[in-house]
Amino acid sequence: MAAIWCDLGTEIIKAEKPVEGDLSRAEQAVFGWPLILSDGRNLLRQLTNRNKKGIAVDLYSPKG
């Protein structure tokens, strides 16, 4: 749903864990279909996170 809001012009800022990031970064295939594009980008991540801005935040560190 957030991707659609971004398509309509809303600014979405996504907070991720510093080292791991979003779970979609690690996905290689879904139901046997590869998700990695020829240029190395992850198709699932591109579809769900398009037009979003991202920051990395460590909630367990005083510095963040």
LONUKE-671665 format. One record per residue: residue number from 1; residue in one letter; y, z, x of N, C-alpha, C, CB in turn. Coordinates in pm, 1 decimal. Glycine has a CB too. Example, Ala and Ser with C-alpha at 12.3 -4.5 7.8 and 13.67 -1.06 7.14 Angstrom:
<recs>
+-----+------+----------+----------+----------+----------+----------+----------+----------+----------+----------+----------+----------+----------+
| seq | type |     n.c2 |     n.c3 |     n.c1 |    ca.c2 |    ca.c3 |    ca.c1 |     c.c2 |     c.c3 |     c.c1 |    cb.c2 |    cb.c3 |    cb.c1 |
+-----+------+----------+----------+----------+----------+----------+----------+----------+----------+----------+----------+----------+----------+
|   1 |    A |   -569.0 |    780.0 |   1319.0 |   -450.0 |    780.0 |   1230.0 |   -330.0 |    780.0 |   1320.0 |   -447.3 |    904.6 |   1130.8 |
|   2 |    S |   -225.0 |    708.0 |   1285.0 |   -106.0 |    714.0 |   1367.0 |      3.0 |    787.0 |   1290.0 |    -59.8 |    572.5 |   1408.4 |
+-----+------+----------+----------+----------+----------+----------+----------+----------+----------+----------+----------+----------+----------+
</recs>
This chain:
<recs>
+-----+------+----------+----------+----------+----------+----------+----------+----------+----------+----------+----------+----------+----------+
| seq | type |     n.c2 |     n.c3 |     n.c1 |    ca.c2 |    ca.c3 |    ca.c1 |     c.c2 |     c.c3 |     c.c1 |    cb.c2 |    cb.c3 |    cb.c1 |
+-----+------+----------+----------+----------+----------+----------+----------+----------+----------+----------+----------+----------+----------+
|   1 |    M |   -119.0 |      0.0 |     81.1 |      0.0 |      0.0 |      0.0 |    126.4 |      0.0 |     86.1 |     -0.7 |    119.5 |    -92.6 |
|   2 |    A |    121.0 |     72.7 |    198.8 |    238.9 |     78.3 |    285.7 |    271.2 |    -58.9 |    343.6 |    217.1 |    179.1 |    399.0 |
|   3 |    A |    167.9 |   -140.0 |    371.2 |    192.1 |   -274.3 |    424.9 |    270.7 |   -358.2 |    324.7 |     58.7 |   -344.0 |    459.9 |
|   4 |    I |    242.3 |   -341.9 |    197.4 |    315.6 |   -415.9 |     94.0 |    460.3 |   -369.3 |     88.4 |    248.4 |   -398.3 |    -44.1 |
|   5 |    W |    481.4 |   -238.0 |     98.8 |    618.6 |   -185.4 |    100.8 |    694.9 |   -243.3 |    219.6 |    618.2 |    -30.1 |    107.3 |
|   6 |    C |    627.6 |   -254.2 |    334.2 |    691.1 |   -315.3 |    452.5 |    726.1 |   -460.8 |    426.4 |    598.8 |   -305.1 |    575.3 |
|   7 |    D |    636.0 |   -532.3 |    361.4 |    663.2 |   -672.5 |    328.2 |    787.7 |   -685.7 |    242.2 |    543.7 |   -734.6 |    256.2 |
|   8 |    L |    814.3 |   -584.3 |    161.3 |    930.0 |   -586.3 |     72.0 |   1056.4 |   -532.7 |    137.9 |    900.4 |   -506.3 |    -52.0 |
|   9 |    G |   1045.4 |   -491.6 |    266.8 |   1164.5 |   -451.1 |    340.7 |   1178.9 |   -303.1 |    369.1 |   1281.3 |   -494.6 |    267.9 |
|  10 |    T |   1084.4 |   -221.3 |    326.4 |   1092.1 |    -78.4 |    353.0 |   1057.0 |    -50.5 |    498.5 |    998.5 |     -0.3 |    258.9 |
|  11 |    E |   1128.9 |     41.8 |    561.6 |   1097.7 |     79.7 |    699.1 |    993.7 |    191.7 |    697.4 |   1226.4 |    124.3 |    775.5 |
|  12 |    I |    877.0 |    164.2 |    751.7 |    767.7 |    260.9 |    758.0 |    746.9 |    298.2 |    904.0 |    636.0 |    203.3 |    694.6 |
|  13 |    I |    744.9 |    428.1 |    932.9 |    717.5 |    477.2 |   1067.9 |    585.8 |    552.1 |   1063.4 |    833.4 |    568.8 |   1121.2 |
|  14 |    K |    490.7 |    504.6 |   1141.0 |    355.3 |    559.7 |   1141.9 |    339.5 |    650.1 |   1263.3 |    248.4 |    446.3 |   1143.0 |
|  15 |    A |    293.8 |    774.2 |   1242.6 |    269.5 |    868.7 |   1351.9 |    120.8 |    867.1 |   1385.9 |    316.3 |   1013.3 |   1313.5 |
|  16 |    E |     91.4 |    853.7 |   1515.6 |    -46.1 |    847.7 |   1562.8 |    -69.1 |    951.3 |   1671.8 |    -79.4 |    707.2 |   1614.5 |
|  17 |    K |   -196.3 |    981.6 |   1697.8 |   -231.7 |   1067.7 |   1809.7 |   -200.6 |    992.6 |   1938.6 |   -382.3 |   1110.4 |   1803.7 |
|  18 |    P |   -149.6 |   1061.0 |   2042.8 |   -104.5 |    992.5 |   2163.9 |   -207.6 |    904.3 |   2233.3 |    -57.6 |   1092.4 |   2259.6 |
|  19 |    V |   -328.5 |    950.5 |   2258.1 |   -424.6 |    871.7 |   2334.6 |   -512.8 |    786.7 |   2243.2 |   -511.4 |    963.4 |   2420.4 |
|  20 |    E |   -561.3 |    845.0 |   2135.9 |   -655.8 |    776.5 |   2047.1 |   -589.7 |    671.6 |   1959.5 |   -725.9 |    876.7 |   1959.8 |
|  21 |    G |   -478.2 |    704.7 |   1903.4 |   -412.6 |    614.7 |   1809.8 |   -485.9 |    608.3 |   1677.0 |   -401.9 |    476.1 |   1869.3 |
|  22 |    D |   -463.9 |    503.1 |   1603.5 |   -523.9 |    480.9 |   1473.0 |   -672.4 |    448.4 |   1487.9 |   -451.1 |    367.8 |   1398.7 |
|  23 |    L |   -753.7 |    488.5 |   1390.9 |   -896.7 |    458.5 |   1394.6 |   -924.3 |    308.6 |   1393.5 |   -966.3 |    523.9 |   1277.3 |
|  24 |    S |   -837.0 |    231.1 |   1332.4 |   -859.8 |     86.7 |   1325.2 |   -852.2 |     19.8 |   1462.3 |   -758.8 |     23.0 |   1231.7 |
|  25 |    R |   -793.0 |     85.8 |   1561.4 |   -785.6 |     28.5 |   1696.4 |   -924.2 |     13.4 |   1757.5 |   -697.9 |    115.8 |   1786.9 |
|  26 |    A |  -1016.0 |    104.9 |   1724.1 |  -1148.9 |    105.8 |   1785.3 |  -1250.3 |     18.5 |   1711.6 |  -1200.2 |    246.7 |   1791.6 |
|  27 |    E |  -1221.3 |    -24.3 |   1591.2 |  -1316.4 |   -103.8 |   1514.2 |  -1336.4 |   -240.7 |   1578.0 |  -1268.6 |   -119.3 |   1369.4 |
|  28 |    Q |  -1461.5 |   -278.5 |   1598.8 |  -1494.1 |   -407.8 |   1658.3 |  -1546.5 |   -507.6 |   1555.1 |  -1596.8 |   -389.5 |   1768.6 |
|  29 |    A |  -1615.0 |   -455.8 |   1450.8 |  -1672.4 |   -544.5 |   1349.1 |  -1688.9 |   -468.7 |   1217.6 |  -1808.8 |   -601.7 |   1396.4 |
|  30 |    V |  -1684.1 |   -541.0 |   1108.1 |  -1707.8 |   -485.1 |    974.5 |  -1811.0 |   -573.9 |    905.8 |  -1574.1 |   -476.2 |    889.9 |
|  31 |    F |  -1920.7 |   -514.6 |    861.9 |  -2029.3 |   -588.8 |    796.3 |  -2075.4 |   -707.9 |    879.3 |  -1984.6 |   -636.7 |    658.6 |
|  32 |    G |  -2074.3 |   -692.6 |   1011.8 |  -2119.9 |   -798.5 |   1100.3 |  -2015.4 |   -902.2 |   1136.9 |  -2233.3 |   -866.2 |   1038.7 |
|  33 |    W |  -1899.2 |   -895.9 |   1074.5 |  -1792.0 |   -992.3 |   1104.7 |  -1702.3 |   -934.4 |   1214.0 |  -1708.1 |  -1026.0 |    976.3 |
|  34 |    P |  -1678.5 |  -1010.6 |   1320.6 |  -1594.0 |   -959.6 |   1429.2 |  -1448.7 |   -943.0 |   1384.8 |  -1600.8 |  -1053.4 |   1550.0 |
|  35 |    L |  -1385.3 |   -840.2 |   1436.6 |  -1245.5 |   -813.0 |   1402.3 |  -1148.5 |   -846.3 |   1514.8 |  -1229.7 |   -668.4 |   1364.6 |
|  36 |    I |  -1201.1 |   -876.7 |   1632.1 |  -1114.3 |   -903.1 |   1746.4 |  -1076.5 |  -1051.3 |   1748.2 |  -1183.9 |   -862.3 |   1879.6 |
|  37 |    L |   -947.4 |  -1078.2 |   1750.3 |   -897.6 |  -1216.2 |   1754.0 |   -908.1 |  -1272.1 |   1895.3 |   -751.2 |  -1223.0 |   1704.5 |
|  38 |    S |   -893.1 |  -1401.4 |   1910.9 |   -907.8 |  -1466.4 |   2041.5 |   -806.6 |  -1415.4 |   2144.3 |   -893.3 |  -1616.8 |   2026.3 |
|  39 |    D |   -691.7 |  -1367.1 |   2097.8 |   -590.7 |  -1315.3 |   2191.1 |   -605.8 |  -1164.9 |   2216.6 |   -451.0 |  -1343.9 |   2137.1 |
|  40 |    G |   -713.9 |  -1103.6 |   2162.9 |   -742.0 |   -962.7 |   2189.7 |   -690.6 |   -865.4 |   2084.7 |   -684.5 |   -926.1 |   2319.8 |
|  41 |    R |   -610.1 |   -913.5 |   1991.1 |   -560.1 |   -824.5 |   1886.1 |   -669.3 |   -793.9 |   1785.2 |   -438.9 |   -886.7 |   1815.4 |
|  42 |    N |   -658.9 |   -678.9 |   1718.8 |   -756.1 |   -635.9 |   1619.3 |   -707.7 |   -682.4 |   1481.5 |   -776.1 |   -480.2 |   1623.1 |
|  43 |    L |   -788.3 |   -762.9 |   1413.1 |   -749.9 |   -820.1 |   1284.2 |   -723.1 |   -711.9 |   1179.4 |   -858.7 |   -914.3 |   1234.5 |
|  44 |    L |   -810.0 |   -611.0 |   1169.8 |   -790.9 |   -502.9 |   1071.9 |   -658.9 |   -431.7 |   1095.8 |   -907.1 |   -402.0 |   1078.6 |
|  45 |    R |   -630.0 |   -402.9 |   1221.2 |   -505.3 |   -335.1 |   1254.9 |   -385.0 |   -422.6 |   1221.4 |   -503.3 |   -297.2 |   1403.4 |
|  46 |    Q |   -394.6 |   -551.2 |   1248.0 |   -284.5 |   -643.0 |   1218.7 |   -257.2 |   -651.5 |   1068.4 |   -315.6 |   -782.2 |   1274.2 |
|  47 |    L |   -362.5 |   -650.6 |    988.3 |   -346.0 |   -661.0 |    843.2 |   -290.0 |   -533.3 |    781.8 |   -478.7 |   -694.4 |    778.2 |
|  48 |    T |   -340.8 |   -418.2 |    825.3 |   -301.5 |   -292.2 |    761.5 |   -173.6 |   -232.5 |    817.5 |   -411.7 |   -192.4 |    775.2 |
|  49 |    N |   -137.6 |   -268.1 |    940.2 |    -20.0 |   -207.4 |   1002.7 |     93.2 |   -305.7 |   1027.8 |    -59.1 |   -143.7 |   1132.1 |
|  50 |    R |     88.7 |   -419.2 |    962.0 |    193.3 |   -519.1 |    985.6 |    329.9 |   -464.1 |    944.8 |    162.7 |   -649.2 |    907.8 |
|  51 |    N |    429.1 |   -499.0 |   1023.1 |    569.5 |   -462.8 |    999.1 |    599.2 |   -313.3 |   1009.0 |    610.2 |   -510.7 |    863.9 |
|  52 |    K |    502.9 |   -232.0 |   1051.1 |    527.0 |    -88.4 |   1064.7 |    573.6 |    -57.4 |   1205.9 |    399.9 |     -7.4 |   1030.8 |
|  53 |    K |    654.7 |     45.4 |   1215.7 |    693.1 |     99.2 |   1345.5 |    601.2 |    216.6 |   1373.7 |    844.6 |    142.2 |   1348.8 |
|  54 |    G |    574.1 |    243.8 |   1499.3 |    482.8 |    351.6 |   1532.1 |    536.5 |    442.8 |   1639.2 |    352.1 |    296.4 |   1575.0 |
|  55 |    I |    498.8 |    569.7 |   1628.6 |    529.9 |    668.2 |   1731.0 |    402.9 |    747.5 |   1758.3 |    647.9 |    761.9 |   1687.1 |
|  56 |    A |    394.1 |    803.9 |   1878.6 |    281.0 |    889.7 |   1913.5 |    331.0 |   1033.3 |   1919.4 |    215.9 |    846.8 |   2049.8 |
|  57 |    V |    263.4 |   1123.7 |   1848.6 |    304.7 |   1263.6 |   1842.1 |    184.8 |   1352.5 |   1868.7 |    368.0 |   1296.8 |   1704.9 |
|  58 |    D |    200.6 |   1447.2 |   1961.7 |     97.2 |   1546.8 |   1989.3 |    139.7 |   1676.5 |   1922.0 |     75.5 |   1566.9 |   2144.2 |
|  59 |    L |     81.7 |   1706.8 |   1808.9 |    120.2 |   1825.6 |   1731.3 |     76.1 |   1955.3 |   1796.3 |     62.2 |   1817.5 |   1592.4 |
|  60 |    Y |    -12.6 |   1947.3 |   1896.1 |    -64.0 |   2067.1 |   1961.6 |     11.8 |   2099.9 |   2090.1 |   -211.3 |   2050.0 |   1992.1 |
|  61 |    S |    109.1 |   2017.8 |   2126.8 |    187.3 |   2040.3 |   2247.1 |    330.0 |   2080.5 |   2208.3 |    187.8 |   1913.6 |   2336.9 |
|  62 |    P |    388.5 |   2178.1 |   2277.9 |    527.2 |   2215.6 |   2246.3 |    626.9 |   2100.3 |   2263.9 |    569.5 |   2331.9 |   2333.7 |
|  63 |    K |    597.0 |   2008.8 |   2356.4 |    686.9 |   1894.4 |   2378.7 |    668.4 |   1784.9 |   2275.0 |    664.6 |   1836.8 |   2517.1 |
|  64 |    G |    552.5 |   1788.1 |   2205.8 |    526.2 |   1686.3 |   2103.9 |    469.3 |   1565.4 |   2166.3 |    651.0 |   1650.4 |   2027.5 |
+-----+------+----------+----------+----------+----------+----------+----------+----------+----------+----------+----------+----------+----------+
</recs>
